[in-house]
Amino acid sequence: MTTGQLIKKLRLERGLTQEALADTTELSVRTIQRIENGEVDPRSYTLLMISKALDVDFSIFSEDESTEEEKKDHLILGLVHLSGLILLFIPTILIWNTKKNTVKGIRDHFNYVIGFQLTIWLVFILPGLAMHYFLSMNHFINKAAYLIFIGVAICVLFSIMNTISVINNKAYKRFSFINFNNKSDSK
């Protein structure tokens, strides 16, 4: 819920019109309309006047803003996990490098995704490629494609599951033999 939606909800709960709220806060009706429609972000002083007029604690508005920021962070963290689908490290590194100073906890997610990608490469892709090379030279039945396919299928499945979990703020560590984190937590 945005700040404007919260203000509108609180105003309606108290049975106030936009005009009444504007009179109490000494703001214009148009300003109240623009805030409630999300056209502008109110300044701290404006929020303070509105919180007094609605008889609520000022911190309710700062909590709402941090929730919106956390949602954005979870979307970026979900994108980090989704970049694991590609099985190349470059997209994951690019996302981490551009957001490492702005998104809380991105380093743990980055380390997990890199470890996950390395696990897929070491357990499925590289052995599958080696089997393909050696078995095709000896004219045996080539089963290497199945191992590579299983690795890619696991990568797709777990990357999508982890992305959904991270976006919904749930545990995301489901599969990885290589772990760069010293922590044993799952969030």
N, C-alpha and C positions, 0 to 999 in steps of 0.2 A: 504494500500500500504506500503510495507516494505521500509526501507531506500535504499536498493540496487535497487529496482524497481523505486523509485523516482529519484535516480541518473541517471539510464539508461534513464528514460523519459526526464529528463532535458538535458542530453547529446545529445539525438537524436533531441530534439527541437532546439538545437543550431547547429545541423549539424556536431557534432564532432564524430570522431571515438574513439574507446577505446585507440588507440595508441596516438592520439592527446591529449586526456585528460591525459593520463599517462605522456606524455612529459611536459605538462603544470604544472602538480602537482608534478613532480619528483617521481612518484610512478611507479612501474612496471606494464606492461600491464596485467600480471597474477593477480596482486592485484586488479586492476580495475575489471577484469572478476570475481574474487571470490566475491567481494563486490556486484556486480550487480546480480550475481546468488544466493546471500544469503548464501554463504558458510561461510562467516566471517562477523562479525559486526565491522565496522570501528571505530577506536578510534576518540576521539574528534579532535586531531590535524589533522588526515587524513581528517575528514569531513570539517575542516576549510580550508584546502588546496583545496579540491574539490569544496567547496562553492565559493571560490575566483575564481577558474578556470571557473566555470559555471556562475559566476556573479550573484549569489543569496545570500540572507541573510542566515547566518549560522543557525538562529533559525528555518528555515523551516525543518531542520532535527530533531531537538528536538521536534517539534510539531508532526511530524510523529511518533516518538517513543512513545510519550504519548498517541497518538490515539490507537496504538497497545496495550498498557498497559490497556487503558480503555476498549477495546474490550475483553481482558482477564477477567477483573473485571466483565463485564456484563455477561460473560459466567458463572463465579462462582456465581454471584447473581442469574442467571437463575437456576443454580443447586440447590441453596437454595430453590427457589420456587418449583422446581420439587420434592424436597424431601418432600414437603407437600402431595404428592400423597400417601405416605405410611401411613399416619395418626398416626404415632408413632413419638414422639418427638426426639428420639435418632439420626436419620440421620441428622436432621436439626441442632441439637446441635453440633454434631461432625463436620459438615462443618463449622459452625460459629466459633467453638473453634479453628480449625486449620487455619482459614483465617481471624480472627478478627483483627489482627494487620497489615494485608497486603492489604485488599480490602476496599476501601473507601465506606462508606455508608452501609456496611453489617449489622450493628446493626439494622437499620431501617427495612431492609428486613427480618432479623431474627425475630424481634418483630412482624412484620406483619404475617409471616408464622405461628409462634407459636399461635398468636391470631386467625388466620384462623382455625388452627387445633383444638384449644379449642372450637371455635364456632361450628364446625362440630360435635365434640364429645357431647357438651352440648345440641345442638338443635336437632340432629338427632340420633346419635348412642346410647347414654345413654337412652333417652326416648324410643327408639325402643326396646332396650334390656329390659327395665322395662315393656313395654307393652307386650312383648313376654312372660316374666315371669308371669305376673299377668293374662293375657288373656289365657295362656295355662293352668293355674291352674283352671280357671273357665269354661273351655271348650267352650269359645266363639270363633268366627271366628278370626283367628290370622292375623292381618294386620300389625304387627310390622315389618315383613320382608320388606314391602314396604317402611317404614320410613327409615330403615337402608340403603336400596338400593338407595333411593333418596339422602341421605347424602353422600354416596360413589360416586354417579354419579356427584353431585355438586362439591365434592372434586376433582375428576378427571378433570372435565370441567374447573373449575376456576384455578386449579394448572397449567394446560397446557396453558391456555390463559395468565395467569400472567407470566409464564416462557417465552413465546414468546414475550410478551410486554417488559419484562426486558432486554432480549437479544437485542431487537431493540431500547432500550432506550426510551420507552414509559411509560405512566402511568400504574401502576399495581394494585392499591388498588380498587378492585371491590366488595369484599364481606367479611365482618367480623363485628361481633357485638362487639367483644372484641378487644380493641385497646390499646396497650402498649405504643404507641408513643404519645408525647404531641404535635407533629406537625400535621397540617391539610393538608400538601402538599401531592401531589399524585406521586411524583417521589422519 
